[in-house]
Amino acid sequence: MRTEVLQQIDAEARQELVPEVNAVTRDAALQEREAGAVRHDLEARVGQVWDTEQLRAEFDVVGFGAPFVTAVRKSDNKRGNLTFTHSPRFYHSFYTGE
C-alpha cells in the first residue's frame, strides 16, 4: 500500500513539473536559438547544467521517469535525482534529499 501511494505521489509530481521543466523548449523563439543560448538561459534559472556527455562523465544513471533521472554522482557516490529538459537535452538541479 505504501509503495502504491509513493508511486502515485511521484507520478503526480512528475506530471505537475513537466510543463515547468520543458517551458524553455516550448517557447518558439527559444527553439530557434542555438543550444548554447538555451543552456545559458537555463543556467541563469537553475544553476549548473549538464549535457548528456557531461552527465555520463560525472554520474551513473540508474533510473528514469521523465522529467527526472536517478543517478549516482561518481565523485562521492551520492545518489540523487536530476531534472532534464527534452530538447535540447540538458540535465540540472541535482538533489540528494539532504
trRosetta pair geometry for C-beta under 8 A, 3 or more apart (Angstrom, degrees):
i j d omega theta_ij theta_ji phi_ij phi_ji
1 4 5.8 -55 -152 34 31 112
1 5 6.5 31 152 -19 65 105
2 5 5.6 -55 -151 35 34 112
2 6 6.3 31 153 -17 67 106
3 6 5.8 -55 -147 39 32 110
3 7 6.2 33 154 -20 65 106
4 7 5.7 -53 -145 37 30 112
4 8 6.4 32 154 -20 63 105
5 8 5.7 -55 -151 35 30 112
5 9 6.4 30 151 -18 65 105
6 9 5.6 -53 -147 37 34 111
6 10 6.2 35 154 -19 66 105
7 10 5.6 -52 -146 37 32 113
7 11 6.3 33 154 -20 64 106
8 11 5.7 -53 -146 36 30 112
8 12 6.3 29 154 -17 64 107
9 12 5.8 -56 -147 38 30 110
9 13 6.2 31 154 -20 65 107
10 13 5.7 -55 -145 37 30 111
10 14 6.3 29 156 -19 65 106
10 65 6.9 9 157 131 118 158
11 14 5.9 -53 -147 36 29 110
11 15 6.3 30 154 -20 63 108
12 15 5.7 -55 -147 36 30 112
12 16 6.3 28 156 -18 65 107
13 16 5.9 -57 -149 37 29 109
13 17 6.3 18 158 -13 65 113
14 17 6.0 -67 -147 42 28 105
14 18 6.5 47 157 -46 65 95
14 65 6.0 -93 -92 140 150 100
14 66 6.7 99 -171 99 122 52
14 67 6.5 158 -153 17 84 67
14 68 6.6 -102 -105 2 101 106
15 18 6.1 -35 -151 1 30 116
16 19 7.9 -64 175 28 35 95
16 20 7.7 11 140 3 65 116
17 20 5.4 -69 -156 48 53 110
17 21 5.3 47 153 -24 88 112
17 67 5.8 -125 112 42 109 120
17 83 7.1 -107 161 -131 138 126
18 21 6.0 -59 -137 39 24 107
18 22 6.1 -5 173 7 63 116
18 66 7.1 51 -104 137 103 96
18 67 5.6 155 -103 -26 62 117
19 22 6.5 -76 -141 52 22 91
19 23 6.3 51 157 -64 63 88
20 23 5.8 -26 -153 -19 29 117
21 67 4.3 150 87 130 165 169
21 83 5.5 -133 -121 173 126 118
21 84 7.3 55 174 80 129 31
21 85 6.1 -164 157 -90 83 66
22 25 5.1 -55 -169 43 77 108
22 26 5.9 78 132 -30 89 101
22 67 7.0 -147 -40 -95 93 143
22 85 5.8 134 -106 -141 58 78
22 86 5.6 14 -114 7 116 105
23 26 5.8 -58 -144 32 34 111
23 27 6.9 39 162 -29 66 100
24 27 6.7 -50 -157 18 28 110
24 30 5.7 -123 180 151 63 161
24 38 6.1 118 156 -161 117 96
24 41 6.2 160 -140 105 122 122
24 42 5.8 14 -113 -78 174 94
24 45 7.8 -144 -70 15 129 154
24 85 5.9 -47 61 -119 114 148
25 30 6.8 -118 -108 105 24 119
25 31 6.4 72 -169 -87 57 88
25 38 7.5 48 -86 -153 69 140
25 85 5.5 149 -30 179 120 114
25 86 5.9 -117 48 57 170 88
25 87 5.3 109 -149 71 142 67
25 88 7.4 -174 -101 15 112 46
26 31 7.7 -33 -179 -51 7 114
27 30 4.2 63 80 14 106 111
27 31 6.8 -178 86 -18 52 84
28 31 5.6 -52 -147 29 33 115
28 32 6.9 29 158 -18 63 105
29 32 6.2 -62 -160 33 32 109
29 33 7.1 35 147 -28 63 104
30 33 5.6 -50 -154 22 42 116
30 37 7.8 -155 -146 111 71 104
30 38 5.8 97 180 -104 99 96
30 41 7.0 -87 -128 45 121 164
33 37 4.1 -87 160 76 125 135
33 38 5.8 149 89 -48 111 83
34 37 4.9 97 61 3 80 99
34 38 7.3 -146 99 -2 44 86
35 38 5.5 -55 -149 39 39 113
35 39 6.1 43 151 -23 69 104
35 88 4.2 64 -126 -45 107 167
36 39 5.5 -51 -146 35 31 114
36 40 6.4 37 152 -23 63 103
37 40 5.5 -47 -149 32 34 115
37 41 6.6 34 152 -17 63 103
38 41 5.7 -54 -153 36 33 111
38 42 6.3 31 151 -18 66 108
38 88 5.8 136 79 29 146 113
38 90 7.5 -170 120 -16 104 139
39 42 5.6 -57 -147 39 32 111
39 43 6.2 35 154 -21 67 105
39 49 5.6 -177 -159 100 88 149
39 51 7.6 -40 -103 -64 135 98
39 88 7.4 -49 -55 79 89 133
39 90 5.9 164 -108 -95 84 147
40 43 5.8 -52 -146 35 29 112
40 44 6.6 32 153 -21 61 104
41 44 5.7 -54 -154 32 31 113
41 45 6.7 23 151 -14 63 108
42 45 5.7 -61 -153 39 34 109
42 46 6.1 -26 171 28 72 108
42 49 5.3 84 107 -88 116 149
42 85 6.9 -106 -106 -15 144 143
42 90 5.8 110 96 98 169 155
42 92 6.4 -153 158 -43 114 154
43 46 7.0 -82 -126 58 22 70
43 47 6.6 -29 -159 156 61 9
43 48 7.2 19 -129 -109 89 15
43 49 5.0 -99 -77 -2 83 120
46 49 7.0 93 77 -70 107 93
46 83 7.9 -113 -153 65 158 122
46 92 4.6 76 111 152 140 141
46 93 5.4 -67 -176 -57 126 97
47 92 6.9 142 69 -166 73 108
47 93 7.4 111 51 -80 105 59
48 92 6.5 166 94 -135 57 81
48 94 7.6 -24 80 7 120 104
49 90 5.0 -5 -174 -180 113 121
49 91 7.0 142 -163 72 60 45
49 92 4.7 -29 -105 -83 71 107
50 54 4.0 -144 -155 98 88 113
50 55 4.4 122 130 -64 131 75
50 58 6.7 -117 -115 39 147 130
50 59 7.8 114 106 7 173 119
50 82 7.6 -35 39 -159 120 155
50 90 6.9 146 72 -164 41 68
50 91 4.5 -25 64 63 97 100
50 92 7.1 173 18 -73 72 54
51 54 5.1 89 48 15 67 105
51 55 7.0 -123 98 -10 31 92
51 88 7.8 -34 -122 149 99 114
51 89 7.0 90 -153 95 68 80
51 90 6.1 -47 -94 -107 57 70
51 91 7.7 153 -109 17 9 85
52 55 5.5 -53 -146 33 30 116
52 56 6.5 30 157 -18 64 104
52 89 5.7 32 -49 105 105 126
52 91 7.7 107 -84 -13 46 112
53 56 5.9 -55 -152 35 30 110
53 57 6.6 31 151 -20 63 107
54 57 5.6 -55 -150 34 34 114
54 58 6.4 5 161 2 68 113
55 58 6.5 -78 -147 49 25 92
55 59 5.4 -42 -177 43 69 113
55 61 7.2 31 150 -51 115 112
55 69 8.0 54 -171 72 141 155
55 71 7.5 -104 -174 -113 99 162
55 82 7.5 -151 -128 71 117 168
55 91 5.0 73 -87 26 129 148
56 59 7.2 -71 -102 61 16 69
56 61 7.9 -52 -96 -9 64 104
57 74 8.0 -101 144 22 43 145
58 73 6.4 -22 157 -144 86 76
58 74 5.9 -148 -172 25 36 106
58 75 7.0 -19 -155 -20 82 103
59 71 3.9 18 177 168 129 135
59 72 6.5 145 -159 69 74 40
59 73 5.6 -42 -100 -99 81 48
59 74 6.4 -144 -91 -17 24 87
59 82 7.4 -87 -67 -17 176 138
60 71 6.2 156 76 -161 41 79
60 72 4.7 -10 56 55 98 97
60 74 6.5 103 -20 -69 89 89
61 64 7.0 37 168 -62 120 92
61 69 5.1 -42 -138 175 112 127
61 70 7.2 109 -161 77 64 49
61 71 4.8 -41 -100 -98 54 95
62 70 5.3 -62 70 103 85 97
62 71 6.3 149 11 -109 80 34
62 72 6.1 52 -19 -15 124 96
62 79 7.6 -38 34 -134 140 106
63 69 6.7 155 86 -166 57 55
63 70 3.5 18 52 39 108 116
63 71 8.0 -133 39 -52 70 47
64 68 7.6 168 -154 95 40 60
64 69 5.3 -15 -103 -112 68 77
64 70 7.5 -119 -53 19 33 77
65 68 5.4 -1 71 62 80 96
65 69 7.9 157 29 -91 55 35
65 70 7.9 35 14 -19 96 97
66 84 7.7 -79 -129 63 71 100
66 86 7.7 31 -145 -82 126 98
67 83 5.5 34 125 -159 102 80
67 84 5.7 -151 -178 57 81 63
67 85 7.5 18 -157 -87 124 31
67 86 7.7 -87 -117 -50 101 82
68 81 5.0 -15 -166 -169 119 116
68 82 6.9 146 -154 76 65 42
68 83 5.9 -41 -97 -100 68 56
68 84 7.4 147 -108 11 19 84
69 81 6.9 156 79 -153 41 65
69 82 5.3 -10 57 57 91 93
69 84 6.3 40 -8 -17 105 124
69 91 6.8 -42 31 -124 125 125
70 79 7.0 13 178 -176 95 95
70 80 7.4 -165 -148 108 63 25
70 81 5.5 -38 -98 -96 62 75
71 79 7.4 -180 96 -146 34 57
71 80 6.7 -23 64 68 73 65
71 81 7.4 120 19 -116 77 26
71 82 6.0 3 16 0 126 110
71 94 7.7 -72 64 -125 117 102
72 77 6.1 -10 179 -154 109 49
72 78 7.0 164 -154 82 62 31
72 79 5.0 -30 -98 -93 77 71
73 76 5.7 11 97 47 113 81
73 77 7.0 -80 74 -21 69 7
73 78 4.8 4 36 55 113 85
73 79 7.9 -150 8 -74 74 23
73 80 7.0 15 -24 24 104 108
73 94 7.0 66 -70 -167 121 147
74 77 7.5 19 -148 -70 23 52
78 96 5.1 -35 166 -111 121 137
79 96 6.9 112 82 -135 45 86
80 94 5.4 80 100 -179 138 81
80 95 5.2 -180 -175 85 117 39
80 96 3.8 -75 -82 -86 121 58
80 97 6.8 -165 -117 -5 87 80
81 94 7.4 164 84 -147 37 47
81 95 5.3 -19 59 59 84 93
82 91 4.5 31 146 -178 138 106
82 92 6.5 135 -168 59 95 19
82 93 6.2 134 -148 71 59 65
82 94 5.1 -22 -87 -89 90 65
82 95 7.6 157 -83 15 40 73
83 91 7.2 151 79 -155 38 58
83 92 5.8 -35 67 70 87 74
83 93 4.7 11 22 55 107 124
84 89 6.3 6 177 -162 120 76
84 90 6.4 174 -150 87 74 40
84 91 4.6 -32 -93 -97 97 66
84 92 7.3 136 -96 17 46 68
85 88 6.9 45 99 78 115 49
85 89 6.6 -173 84 -128 69 31
85 90 5.1 16 37 47 106 86
85 92 8.0 26 -13 10 92 110
86 89 6.6 -37 178 -89 24 72
